[in-house]
Each structure stands twice: as C-alpha cells, then as structure tokens.
Amino acid sequence: MKKIIFLICSVTVFSSQGFSQETIKNTSTVLRINFLNPGIEYETPVFNKSTVSMNLGVGYGGSYPNLTSGASG
C-alpha cells in the first residue's frame, strides 16, 4: 500500500513539473555588461520564444608554447 501511494505521489509531482514548461512566457529586452571578459551584450525579442543577441567586446586567446607548434600565442 505504501508503494502505491508513493508511486501516485511521484507521478503527480513529476507530471506537474513537465507541464510547467507549457506556459507561454514573453521574452524581454536585456542589456548585460560583462566585466570578466569586457563587453556589452544586447538581447532583443524577435518572436514570442526567440531572441537576437548582439555582442560588442574584447576577446583574448592564446596557447602554451610547449603544447602547440605553428600557432600564435
């Protein structure tokens, strides 16, 4: 009897979690400033569930000299 009650409770909890993704949430415009990798990101909605993101910033790259051959860094 305890196993049946546990099974019913488990199915109820997990099924309610699955339906929580069905709600329509409108996207919003976001402006982010990143300090670790300096830059600015602007994200704007195109449709109800999709956005376009534009980034402007400084990137960096490099490698260890002993691990690569013919690469800059």
Secondary structure as UniProt FT lines:
FT   HELIX           2..19
FT   HELIX           20..22
FT   STRAND          30..34
FT   TURN            35..38
FT   STRAND          39..47
FT   TURN            48..49
FT   STRAND          50..57
FT   TURN            65..67
//
